[in-house]
Amino acid sequence: MSETYDITIFTIYAKGELENELLSKIKIKSLYPFSYKEFSKFQQHIVIPLKVLLKKNKIYKEKIKDDYDMEIAFLEGPITRLFSRKNINTKKIAWVHNDIELVFGQGIKAKIKKKIDEKTYSKYQELVFVSKDNFNSFEKRYPDINSKKTVIYNYINVKRIIDKSKEEQEEKFNKTVTNFVTVARLVKQKGIDRLIKVHKKLIDEGLMNNFYVIGDGPEKENLEMLIKENNVGNTFKLLGKKENPYPYIRNSDYFCLFSRFEGYGMVIEEAKILNKPVLITDTAAKEAVQNYADYEIAENSEEGIFQVLKRILTKRKAKKVIKSEYNNEEIIEEVKKLIEG
């Protein structure tokens, strides 16, 4: 899209692992010149979100500065609140990647966010959802927001995924047992904690398997403690963030995404491109496996996940799946149509 448009990317934090892959013509601005990891959890979860909320007008004036024809808030939360500041010369679009009913949790904090975000989203002329389930959830939560709404699936660079999947894998799999791989940020939403407990139950029943989790996040220490408590450090491994997770997906027996809730789950599309059987929980991610040849949907609970994995390890053999096709041209055309108005 940078062939057609002059693009600036604005982030809260700098030094993201994909910054080096941006073309030189794309400009980048950040609120802080530091990476997410360089801040404490208190700063990440309390101080910075509050600062963006309470000082958004000041930040907008100082950091955004230029008059853009269009501002796209590409993730719910602080960026969407920041970009909602009124600017009569600029068209405002917000992307929604998650089930808005679940992403902010429950309790008083969630109720406050609901009120704030109802006002925030109503300032955008257009809202884009990455799945139909996300759209329906949003409509249920905010029935009075009259912004124009549309569903556009995310763009995926298919050739890049296939090429990178052929690169060397740092940690080799033990091919004598079934190897499961998941790629996810280490947050409560992704349900890695209950996956550790399920894995322990399977091992205790003599159903040997290896689980590899690629990703990082605020739950890392808790998950490491849980792995230690369950004594499964040799078979359940947190590999951390990988710039290239694709060899792990390609060489696994199954790709899993057993989240408590999901948006669309783009990593599922990546697993499909690499011809992997896909295992998920009953979330909005089921939209991503429609018309795919080899998948299973578990009931969204610890027991539901256990039953699916137990059945796979005792009875089921992975079958050859039909190669997944992904229509990027159509997606780019939809985004351009949105921008051109």
Residue pairs with C-beta under 8 A, 6 or more apart in sequence:
1 7
1 332
1 335
1 336
2 23
2 25
2 26
4 336
5 339
7 25
7 26
7 27
8 26
8 27
8 28
8 29
8 66
8 68
9 22
9 26
9 27
9 28
9 29
10 28
10 29
10 30
10 31
10 63
10 64
10 79
11 28
11 29
11 30
11 31
12 30
12 31
12 32
12 48
12 52
12 78
12 79
13 30
13 31
13 32
13 34
13 35
13 36
13 39
14 30
14 32
14 33
14 34
14 35
15 34
15 35
16 35
17 241
17 243
19 28
22 28
29 63
29 64
31 52
31 59
31 63
32 39
32 48
36 44
39 48
41 218
44 218
45 218
48 78
49 77
49 78
51 59
52 59
52 78
52 81
52 82
53 78
53 81
53 116
56 81
56 82
56 84
56 85
57 85
59 82
60 82
60 83
60 85
64 71
67 87
67 89
67 90
68 90
69 89
69 90
69 91
70 90
70 91
70 92
70 93
70 339
71 83
71 87
71 90
71 91
71 92
71 93
72 83
72 93
72 94
72 95
73 79
73 80
73 82
73 83
73 84
73 92
73 93
73 94
73 95
73 124
74 95
75 95
75 97
76 94
76 95
76 96
76 97
76 98
76 100
76 103
76 117
80 94
80 117
80 120
80 121
81 116
81 117
81 120
83 92
83 94
84 92
84 94
84 120
84 121
84 123
84 124
86 123
91 125
91 126
91 341
92 123
92 124
92 125
92 126
93 124
93 125
93 126
93 127
93 128
93 338
94 121
94 124
94 126
94 127
94 128
95 127
95 128
95 129
95 130
96 127
96 128
96 129
96 130
96 134
96 135
96 138
96 263
97 130
97 134
97 263
97 264
98 134
98 261
98 262
98 263
99 133
99 134
99 137
99 261
99 262
99 263
99 283
99 284
100 117
100 134
100 137
100 138
100 141
100 142
101 137
101 140
101 141
102 137
102 189
102 260
102 261
103 189
103 261
104 110
104 113
104 114
114 141
117 142
118 142
118 144
118 145
121 127
121 142
121 145
121 147
122 144
122 145
122 146
122 147
124 147
125 147
125 148
126 147
126 148
126 149
126 150
126 338
127 138
127 145
127 147
127 148
127 149
127 150
128 149
128 150
128 151
128 152
128 338
129 135
129 138
129 149
129 150
129 151
129 152
130 151
130 152
130 153
130 154
130 263
130 264
130 266
131 151
131 153
131 263
131 264
131 284
131 287
131 288
132 151
132 287
133 283
133 284
133 287
134 151
134 263
134 264
134 284
135 149
135 151
137 284
138 149
139 149
150 334
150 338
152 331
152 334
152 335
152 338
153 264
153 331
154 264
154 266
154 269
154 331
155 328
155 331
155 332
155 335
156 266
156 269
156 270
156 273
156 326
156 328
157 328
158 273
158 326
158 328
161 246
161 270
161 273
161 274
162 273
162 274
164 244
164 246
164 247
165 246
165 247
165 249
165 250
165 274
166 247
166 250
167 244
167 246
167 247
168 247
169 247
169 248
169 251
170 242
171 212
171 237
171 239
171 248
173 179
173 210
173 212
173 251
173 252
174 210
177 208
177 209
177 210
178 208
178 209
178 210
178 253
178 254
178 312
178 313
179 209
179 210
179 212
179 251
179 252
179 253
179 254
180 209
180 210
180 211
180 212
180 252
180 253
180 254
180 255
180 256
180 279
180 309
181 211
181 212
181 213
181 214
181 248
181 249
181 252
181 254
181 255
181 256
182 190
182 192
182 195
182 211
182 212
182 213
182 214
182 215
182 255
182 256
182 257
182 258
183 213
183 214
183 215
183 245
183 248
183 249
183 255
183 257
183 267
183 270
184 190
184 192
184 213
184 214
184 215
184 257
184 259
184 267
185 215
185 216
185 217
186 192
186 213
186 215
186 216
186 217
186 218
186 219
186 220
186 223
186 238
187 217
187 218
187 219
188 219
188 260
189 259
189 260
189 261
189 262
190 215
190 257
190 258
190 259
190 260
191 258
191 259
191 260
191 281
192 213
192 219
192 223
193 219
193 222
193 223
193 226
194 258
194 302
194 305
195 211
195 213
195 256
195 258
195 305
196 223
196 226
196 227
196 230
196 232
196 236
197 226
197 230
197 302
198 302
198 305
198 306
198 309
199 209
199 211
199 230
199 232
199 235
199 236
200 230
200 231
200 232
201 306
202 209
202 306
202 309
202 310
202 313
203 209
203 232
203 235
205 310
207 309
207 310
207 313
207 314
208 235
209 235
209 309
209 313
210 235
210 236
210 237
211 235
211 236
211 237
212 237
212 239
212 248
212 252
213 236
213 237
213 238
213 239
214 239
214 240
214 241
214 242
214 245
214 248
215 240
215 241
216 240
216 241
220 238
223 238
224 238
227 233
227 236
227 238
230 236
239 248
242 248
246 270
246 274
249 255
249 270
249 271
249 274
249 276
250 274
250 276
252 276
253 277
253 318
254 276
254 277
254 278
254 279
254 312
254 318
255 267
255 268
255 271
255 274
255 276
255 277
255 278
255 279
256 278
256 279
256 280
257 265
257 267
257 268
257 278
257 279
257 280
257 281
257 285
258 279
258 280
258 281
258 298
258 305
259 265
259 280
259 281
259 283
259 285
260 281
260 283
260 300
261 283
261 284
262 280
262 281
262 283
262 284
262 285
263 284
263 285
264 284
264 285
264 287
264 288
265 280
265 283
265 284
265 285
265 288
266 288
268 278
268 280
268 285
268 288
268 289
269 288
269 324
269 326
271 278
272 278
272 288
272 289
272 292
272 324
272 326
273 324
273 326
275 321
275 323
275 324
276 321
277 294
277 295
277 296
277 318
277 319
277 321
278 289
278 292
278 294
278 295
278 296
279 295
279 296
279 298
279 308
279 309
279 312
280 286
280 288
280 289
280 295
280 296
280 297
280 298
281 297
281 298
281 299
281 300
281 304
281 305
282 297
282 298
282 299
282 300
282 304
283 300
286 297
289 295
289 297
292 321
292 322
292 324
293 319
293 321
293 322
294 318
294 319
294 321
296 308
296 312
298 304
298 305
298 307
298 308
299 305
299 307
